[in-house]
């Protein structure tokens, strides 16, 4: 599922023939949701999950809602270990306006922040640069922009989407979390 979509978790049941009684289906979903909140990478929550229960079994004496809740959680953790989970980071849409003579410095700074320049336009006596930059790289940007443009540059930023963190950054974040 798309981590930027409206639906971050979907659960379906395709159980037929009463292999699992109806009252135990919802606890499976609740177990998955609980495990998603705890995550598997650094304890960060997981989004973009589509789970389907299609078969199982139960015992009339020993089965309980809690047992199926735990089974859902364990199945999720097992699937995450077999999959290739990645950390996501917020990507911001950044628009920088400045006099033309500072454009090279501004673009170089955006690139050094893992930014991707999307376009440049003329703007009444200056330039505007549009880029996508990870939020983690934007801290301190106002001060840097003022320094590079002698106080004549301005910027605005808006949330755009979530995107996978590069492997080297993910490794650094997870090592700082103690994982």
N, C-alpha and C positions, 0 to 999 in steps of 0.2 A: 504494500500500500504506500501511497505517497505521504511522506511526513509533513508536507505542506498542505495537504487536503483538509477538508472539513471533518472527515471521519478518521480518527487516529486509531481506532480499535473496532474490529468487527468480529463477531462470534457467530458461527453457524452450527446447527446440529443436523447431521444427516443419518442419525441413528434410526434404524428400522427394526421392526420385529421385537421391540422391547428389550434389546440387549442391555440397555441402561434405562431404568425407570425415569420418567419425566421429572420427578422431584430432585433427581441428582444431576440433571443437565445444567441448571443455573449455578450450582456451587462450583462446577468445573470452570465456567466463565469467570466467576468471582475469584477463584484461585489464580487464574491467568492474569486478571487485572491487578491483583495484589502483587504478584511477582513482577509485573511490568513497572509498578511504582518503585520497586527496589532496584530494578535494573541489573545488568550483569557487567557493564563496563563502568567501573568507578562508582557504582551506586547511583548513576544517573538514570532517570526514568526512560522507558522505552516507548516509542511511538511508531505508528505505521504497522500494526500487527493485524493479520487476518488469520484467525484460528477456526478450524473445523473439527468437531468431534464426529467420528463416523462409526466407531465400534467400541466395545468394552464389555465388561462383565460385572456382575454384582453377586453378593451373597446375601441371602435373605436375613441372616442373623448379624453378620459382621459388618455389612455395608452401612455407611452413614453419610450425611451431608458433608461432615468434616473430612472424611476419607476422600471423597470426590473433590473437595476443595484443594486438599493437599496434592491429589493426583494431577489436577489442572496446573498447579504451581510447578510441580516437578516436570511435567511435560513441557511447559514453557521454558524452563531452565535448560532442559536437555536440547530442545530445538535451538536455543540461542547458542549453546556450545557447538552445535553442528553447523550453524549458520556463520555468517561473516558480519557480525554487528560492527557498526561504525558510530563514532561520536558525530553529532551534528552541531553546527554553530550558526548563530544568526548572521545573516548577510544583509548589510545595509545598502540602500541606494543613496549615493552621495552625489551632491551637486555643488561644485566649487566655482565661484565667480571671482575673477581677478583681472588686473590689467594684463595685456598680452605679453609683456616682457617677463612675467613670472611663470608663464605656462610650463616651460620646461622643468623648472624646479618643482612645481606642484605635481606634474605628472610623474616625475621621478619619485617624489615622496609617496604618492598613491601606490605606485608599483612596489615600493619597498615595504608597504603595509599589506602585501598579498592582495592588493586591489586589482581589478580588471577594468580598464578604461573602456567604456561603451561608446563614447562619442564626444566630440568637441564642437562647439558652435560659437559664432560671433554674437556678441551681446553689447550693443551700444557703447562702444569705446573700450570693450574688454572681451574676455573670453569666458565661456562656461564649459566646464569639464564634467561629464557624467560618468560615474563609475560605480561598481559594486565592490564593497570592502567589508571584510569580517569585522563585526562589532568589537571583538577583542583587540583589534589593531587600531581602533579609533580613539582610544584613551590618550589624552594629551594632544589631540590633533589641533584644537583651536589655537593653542600656544605655538605649535610648530608652523601652522599656516600664517599666523601673524608675523612670525620671524622671517619666513621665506618671502612674504609679500610686503614687508615693511608696513604691516597693519592695513593693507588695502585689499586683502582677500576675505571672502565670506564663504561659508558653506552651510548646507542643510543636509540632514540625513533622515531617512525614513526606513523602517523595517521593510525588507523585500521578501525574504524567504529563509528557510533553513537549508544548509548544504553540508555534505560530509567534510569533516576536518581532514587536512592532509595527514598521511600516516606519521610523519615525523612530529607534527604538532600533537596528534593523538597520543603518541608514545610519551611525550613530555608531560601532557596533562595527566595521564594515568599514573606516571611515575611520581608525580607530585601528590597524587591522591593516596599513594601507598599501596597501589595494586600491582 
